[in-house]
Amino acid sequence: MKKPITAILLGAGGRGMFAYGNIALTKKDDIKFVAVAEPDEKRRGEFAKLHGIKPANAFSDWKDMLSKPKMADCAFICTQDKMHFEPTMKTLELGYHVLLEKPMATTAKECILLGEAAKKYNRLFSICHVLRYTDFFATLKNIIDSGKIGDVVTIQHSENVAFWHYAHSYVRGLWNVCEESGPHILTKSCHDMDILLYLLGGSPCTYIASTGSLKVFKPENAPEGAQKRCIEKGKICPCSKDCVYYAPDTYLSKTENWNAPFQFMLTLDKTPEGRMKALENSRSGKCVYYAGNDVVDNQAVCMSFENGVNATFTLTAFTQECTRIIRILGSKGEIYGDMDANKIEYITFIDGKKTKMDLKETVGGHGGGDIGLVEDFINLVRSGGKIKSRTAAADSVMSHVMAFAAEESRVSKKMIKISDYIKEKLNI
């Protein structure tokens, strides 16, 4: 039996604790976390307890952890976005192989520097672009590569963030201010820039143009009489009955519906009383119109690729379902897919035949992509890099550049030529 690879975790938040941490607990023969760095004492203690980590290896600051000699095969870096660059550079230098949460960093230059550092220190370096590991997108790519729809001409892709997810993460949450995290097209949708590159076989993006705005979640749109918090000093907001964003409906509901994933991310105290206390005191209880956010709630992007394909991407907060919808239009047929419904069908023009794909039921987050990503990284580390990762950092840099260029276009209201952007903005 192979020994499990060992790992350290930097950041025991939603991804570190609940995604990768939980997967490791189900794959004890393959991976074991031996150290954790997390500033929140309760989260740090909980993670250490679950994974049997010694008190001496539970750190409140990642700098203290990385001041020690190398203690594992690899590092999972799941800190906040603006805290990716420095610890990743340090772990690569110390000899750790690295799995880094997306986005790689919050500036294009830092993304490129990280890729160069991995080459310099000869480390395995993968980015958490989990969509590449889903059966859904792998099936789409297989249909394209089979030639059944001829040459791809156009892709129409949309990310429907869902009103409840957007309110949780991008209005009240840690990704609500560009200066503190990054533009929405980067922090949420570098996944989508990446998956377009994946479907098109890595053909580079040549031109990009974008428009978008923060339209709804602003103080001037608050209902008359709305409080600054949903529950303020024990008083319920008078607008609560007609507000789809009333926080207790999201975090205190007893029903297993769309809001279930967020109910227990609010606090480690899972009791109704504990969650209510968190709502009264945390950012999650703020009125969505007074939350102080500035990231866009809608954005559209147009892209041209070197192979002649044109693509459009729409990002929106205003949907019920949290899903990705895609149409791939080819010279001999077309494909339609709905990720959340796990539905793909394609039609061939010559005979008008419509084929529905039976996709296997997904297990785990991101349509099974979380588990696939971790399994891929385990195999990558065990093989010493003899297999190729689907999310190598070198492949991920371009998707990040596309996101940064799209935001530049949105702000400047100009079309961006990617090669010029790289030369002018990155001095490359």
C-alpha positions in Angstrom: 0.0 0.0 0.0 1.3 3.5 -0.9 1.9 5.9 1.9 -0.3 9.0 1.9 1.3 12.2 0.8 1.6 14.8 3.5 0.3 18.3 3.3 0.2 21.6 5.2 -2.8 23.9 5.0 -2.6 27.7 4.9 -6.1 29.0 5.5 -8.9 26.9 7.1 -11.8 28.8 5.6 -14.6 27.6 3.4 -12.3 25.9 0.8 -9.5 24.8 3.2 -11.8 23.4 5.9 -14.9 22.2 4.1 -13.7 21.4 0.6 -10.1 20.0 0.7 -10.1 19.2 4.4 -13.3 17.1 4.2 -12.0 15.3 1.0 -8.7 14.4 2.9 -10.8 12.9 5.7 -12.4 10.5 3.1 -9.0 9.7 1.5 -6.8 9.0 4.6 -4.8 6.4 2.6 -3.9 9.0 0.0 -3.3 12.3 1.8 -2.8 13.6 5.4 -2.6 17.1 6.7 0.1 17.5 9.3 0.0 21.2 10.0 -2.4 24.1 9.7 -2.1 27.9 9.7 -5.3 29.8 10.4 -5.8 33.1 12.4 -9.3 32.2 13.6 -8.7 30.2 16.8 -11.9 28.2 16.6 -11.4 27.2 13.0 -7.7 26.3 13.6 -8.6 24.2 16.6 -11.4 22.4 14.8 -9.2 21.6 11.8 -6.4 20.4 14.0 -8.8 18.2 15.9 -10.4 16.6 12.8 -7.0 15.8 11.2 -5.1 14.8 14.3 -2.6 17.6 14.0 -0.3 18.2 17.0 -0.7 21.5 18.9 2.9 22.4 17.9 1.9 22.3 14.2 -1.2 24.5 14.5 -0.2 28.1 13.8 -2.1 31.4 14.0 0.1 32.9 11.3 1.4 31.3 8.1 4.7 33.1 8.5 5.4 31.2 11.7 4.6 27.9 10.0 6.9 28.7 7.1 9.7 29.8 9.5 10.1 26.1 10.3 11.9 23.5 8.2 9.9 21.8 5.5 7.4 19.4 7.2 5.4 17.9 4.3 5.4 17.0 0.7 3.0 19.8 -0.4 1.1 22.9 0.6 -2.6 23.7 0.0 -2.8 27.5 0.0 -6.4 28.7 0.7 -5.8 32.1 2.2 -7.7 35.2 1.1 -7.0 36.2 -2.5 -4.6 39.1 -1.6 -2.7 36.7 0.6 -1.8 34.2 -2.1 1.4 35.7 -3.6 3.7 35.9 -0.6 3.1 32.5 1.0 3.1 30.8 -2.3 6.5 32.2 -3.2 7.8 31.1 0.2 6.4 27.6 0.0 7.9 27.1 -3.4 11.3 28.4 -2.1 11.1 26.0 0.8 10.6 23.0 -1.4 6.9 22.4 -1.2 4.8 21.4 -4.1 1.8 23.7 -4.2 -1.9 23.6 -4.8 -3.1 27.2 -4.9 -6.7 28.4 -4.7 -7.9 30.6 -7.6 -7.2 33.3 -8.4 -3.5 32.8 -8.4 -3.0 36.4 -7.3 -4.7 39.8 -7.6 -2.3 41.3 -10.1 -1.3 39.9 -13.5 2.3 40.5 -12.8 2.2 38.4 -9.6 0.6 35.6 -11.4 3.4 35.5 -13.9 6.1 35.7 -11.2 4.5 32.7 -9.4 4.7 30.7 -12.5 8.4 31.7 -13.0 9.2 30.8 -9.4 7.7 27.3 -9.8 10.1 26.7 -12.8 13.0 28.2 -10.9 12.6 25.9 -7.9 11.4 22.9 -10.0 8.2 22.5 -8.0 4.9 21.0 -9.0 2.4 23.9 -9.1 -1.3 23.5 -9.7 -4.2 26.0 -9.6 -7.7 25.1 -8.3 -9.5 25.4 -11.6 -11.9 22.7 -10.6 -14.2 22.9 -13.6 -11.6 21.0 -15.7 -12.3 18.0 -13.5 -16.0 17.9 -13.9 -17.7 15.2 -16.0 -19.8 18.0 -17.5 -17.0 20.0 -19.1 -14.9 16.9 -19.9 -17.9 15.6 -21.9 -18.3 18.9 -23.7 -14.6 18.8 -24.7 -14.9 15.2 -25.9 -17.8 16.1 -28.1 -15.8 19.0 -29.6 -12.7 16.9 -30.1 -14.7 14.1 -31.8 -15.6 16.5 -34.6 -19.3 15.7 -34.4 -20.2 19.4 -34.6 -17.4 20.3 -37.0 -15.2 23.3 -36.3 -16.3 25.4 -33.3 -17.3 28.9 -34.5 -18.9 30.6 -31.5 -19.4 29.9 -27.8 -22.1 31.5 -25.7 -21.3 31.0 -22.0 -22.9 32.3 -18.9 -22.3 32.0 -15.2 -25.5 32.4 -13.2 -24.2 33.1 -9.7 -27.7 33.1 -8.2 -29.1 35.9 -6.1 -28.5 34.1 -2.8 -24.9 33.1 -3.6 -24.0 36.6 -4.8 -25.5 38.2 -1.6 -23.5 35.8 0.6 -20.1 36.1 -1.1 -20.0 39.3 -3.1 -22.3 41.7 -1.2 -21.9 40.7 2.4 -18.9 38.4 2.0 -15.2 38.6 1.8 -15.2 39.3 -2.0 -17.4 42.4 -1.9 -14.7 45.1 -2.3 -12.3 45.2 -5.3 -9.5 46.8 -3.4 -9.6 44.1 -0.7 -10.1 41.0 -3.0 -10.1 41.8 -6.7 -12.5 42.4 -9.5 -15.5 40.1 -9.8 -14.4 38.8 -13.2 -11.2 37.6 -11.6 -12.3 36.3 -8.2 -15.4 34.5 -9.5 -14.9 34.0 -13.2 -11.3 33.3 -13.9 -12.8 29.7 -13.8 -14.8 30.6 -16.9 -12.0 32.2 -18.7 -10.0 29.1 -18.0 -12.7 26.7 -19.1 -13.0 28.5 -22.5 -9.3 28.0 -23.0 -9.7 24.3 -22.1 -12.6 23.7 -24.5 -10.6 25.5 -27.3 -7.5 23.4 -26.7 -5.5 26.3 -25.3 -5.8 28.6 -28.3 -4.8 32.1 -27.0 -7.3 34.9 -26.6 -6.3 37.8 -29.0 -8.9 40.5 -28.3 -11.3 41.1 -25.4 -13.9 43.7 -24.7 -16.2 44.0 -21.6 -18.9 46.1 -20.1 -20.7 45.8 -16.7 -21.7 47.6 -13.6 -23.0 47.5 -10.0 -26.6 48.1 -10.7 -28.7 46.9 -7.8 -26.9 46.5 -4.5 -26.5 50.2 -3.7 -27.9 52.4 -0.9 -30.2 54.4 -3.2 -32.0 51.1 -4.1 -32.8 50.2 -0.4 -36.5 50.0 0.3 -37.9 53.0 2.3 -37.4 52.4 6.0 -34.8 49.6 5.6 -32.4 49.1 8.5 -28.6 48.9 8.0 -28.8 45.3 9.4 -31.5 42.7 9.0 -31.7 42.4 12.8 -30.6 45.5 14.6 -30.5 45.4 18.5 -33.1 42.7 18.4 -35.4 44.6 16.0 -36.3 42.9 12.8 -36.1 45.1 9.6 -39.6 46.4 8.7 -38.9 45.5 5.1 -38.1 41.9 5.9 -41.3 40.3 4.6 -40.8 41.6 1.1 -37.0 41.2 0.9 -35.5 38.2 -0.8 -32.2 39.0 0.8 -33.4 39.0 4.5 -30.5 37.2 6.2 -32.4 34.9 8.6 -34.2 33.4 5.7 -30.9 32.3 4.3 -29.0 31.3 7.4 -31.7 30.1 9.8 -34.0 28.3 7.5 -34.9 24.7 8.6 -35.5 23.5 5.1 -32.9 21.8 2.9 -33.1 24.1 -0.1 -30.9 26.4 -2.1 -29.6 28.2 1.0 -28.5 25.0 2.8 -24.8 25.2 1.8 -24.4 28.6 3.5 -26.2 27.9 6.7 -23.2 26.3 8.4 -20.5 28.5 6.8 -21.8 31.4 8.9 -20.3 30.2 12.2 -18.8 27.0 13.7 -21.6 27.3 16.3 -24.3 25.4 14.4 -27.1 25.9 16.9 -29.9 28.3 15.9 -28.8 30.6 18.8 -25.2 30.6 17.6 -26.2 31.4 14.0 -28.6 34.2 15.2 -25.8 35.7 17.3 -23.5 35.7 14.2 -26.2 37.4 12.1 -26.5 40.2 14.7 -22.8 40.8 14.9 -21.2 39.7 11.6 -21.1 41.0 8.0 -23.5 38.3 7.0 -26.3 40.2 8.8 -25.9 43.4 6.9 -28.6 44.8 4.6 -27.5 44.1 1.1 -28.1 47.7 0.1 -25.8 49.0 2.9 -23.1 46.4 2.8 -20.4 48.7 1.4 -19.7 46.5 -1.6 -18.4 47.8 -5.0 -17.9 44.8 -7.2 -20.2 44.5 -10.3 -23.4 42.5 -10.1 -23.5 42.0 -13.9 -20.9 41.9 -16.6 -20.6 40.9 -20.3 -17.4 39.9 -22.1 -16.7 39.4 -25.8 -13.5 37.5 -26.8 -11.7 36.5 -30.0 -9.3 33.6 -30.1 -6.3 32.9 -32.3 -8.1 29.9 -33.9 -10.9 32.2 -35.2 -13.5 31.3 -32.5 -15.5 34.2 -31.0 -17.0 33.8 -27.5 -19.3 35.7 -25.3 -19.5 35.4 -21.5 -22.2 36.8 -19.3 -21.9 37.0 -15.5 -25.0 37.8 -13.5 -26.2 37.8 -9.9 -29.9 37.7 -10.8 -30.9 34.0 -11.2 -32.6 31.4 -9.0 -30.3 28.6 -10.0 -26.6 28.6 -9.4 -25.3 27.1 -12.6 -23.4 27.6 -15.8 -25.2 27.5 -19.2 -23.3 27.1 -22.4 -24.0 26.8 -26.1 -21.2 25.7 -28.5 -22.0 26.5 -32.1 -20.1 24.6 -34.8 -19.9 24.3 -38.5 -21.8 21.0 -38.5 -23.8 21.1 -35.3 -24.4 22.7 -31.9 -24.2 21.7 -28.2 -26.3 22.9 -25.3 -25.3 22.3 -21.7 -26.6 23.2 -18.2 -24.0 22.3 -15.5 -26.3 22.3 -12.5 -28.9 20.1 -14.2 -26.0 17.9 -15.4 -27.6 18.1 -18.8 -25.9 18.1 -22.2 -27.4 17.6 -25.6 -26.1 18.1 -29.2 -27.6 18.2 -32.6 -25.9 17.4 -35.9 -27.1 19.5 -38.9 -26.8 16.9 -41.6 -29.5 14.7 -40.2 -31.1 16.9 -37.5 -30.4 14.2 -35.0 -30.5 15.3 -31.3 -28.4 13.3 -28.8 -28.9 13.6 -25.1 -25.9 12.7 -22.9 -26.4 10.6 -19.8 -23.9 12.1 -17.3 -23.1 10.2 -14.1 -24.4 11.7 -10.9 -21.9 14.1 -9.4 -20.4 13.7 -5.9 -18.9 16.6 -4.0 -18.6 20.3 -4.7 -18.4 22.0 -8.2 -20.0 19.1 -10.0 -17.4 16.6 -8.6 -14.6 18.9 -9.6 -13.3 19.4 -6.1 -12.6 15.6 -5.7 -11.2 15.3 -9.1 -8.8 18.2 -8.5 -7.5 16.7 -5.2 -7.1 13.2 -6.8 -5.2 14.7 -9.7 -2.8 16.6 -7.4 -2.2 13.5 -5.2 -1.3 11.5 -8.3 0.9 14.4 -9.6 2.9 14.6 -6.4 3.2 10.8 -6.1 4.5 10.5 -9.7 7.0 13.3 -9.2 5.4 15.2 -12.0 5.6 12.3 -14.5 1.9 12.9 -15.2 0.6 16.2 -16.5 -1.8 18.2 -14.3 -4.9 19.5 -15.9 -4.5 22.7 -14.0 -0.8 23.5 -14.3 0.0 27.1 -13.4 1.5 27.7 -16.8 -1.9 27.0 -18.4 -3.7 29.1 -15.8 -1.7 32.4 -16.3 -3.5 33.2 -19.6 -7.0 32.8 -18.0 -6.0 35.3 -15.3 -4.5 37.7 -17.9 -7.9 37.5 -19.7 -9.8 38.4 -16.5 -7.5 41.4 -15.8 -7.8 42.6 -19.4 -11.6 42.2 -19.3 -11.7 44.4 -16.2 -9.3 46.9 -17.9 -11.7 47.0 -20.8 -14.8 47.4 -18.6 -13.2 50.4 -16.8 -11.7 52.1 -19.8 -14.6 51.2 -22.2 -12.1 50.1 -24.8 -11.3 46.9 -26.6 -8.0 45.3 -25.4 -5.5 43.6 -27.7 -4.1 40.9 -25.4 -0.5 41.0 -26.8 -0.4 44.8 -26.3 -1.8 44.4 -22.8 0.9 41.9 -21.9 3.6 44.2 -23.3 2.3 47.5 -21.9 1.0 46.4 -18.5 3.3 43.5 -17.7 6.5 44.7 -19.5 6.9 41.3 -21.1 
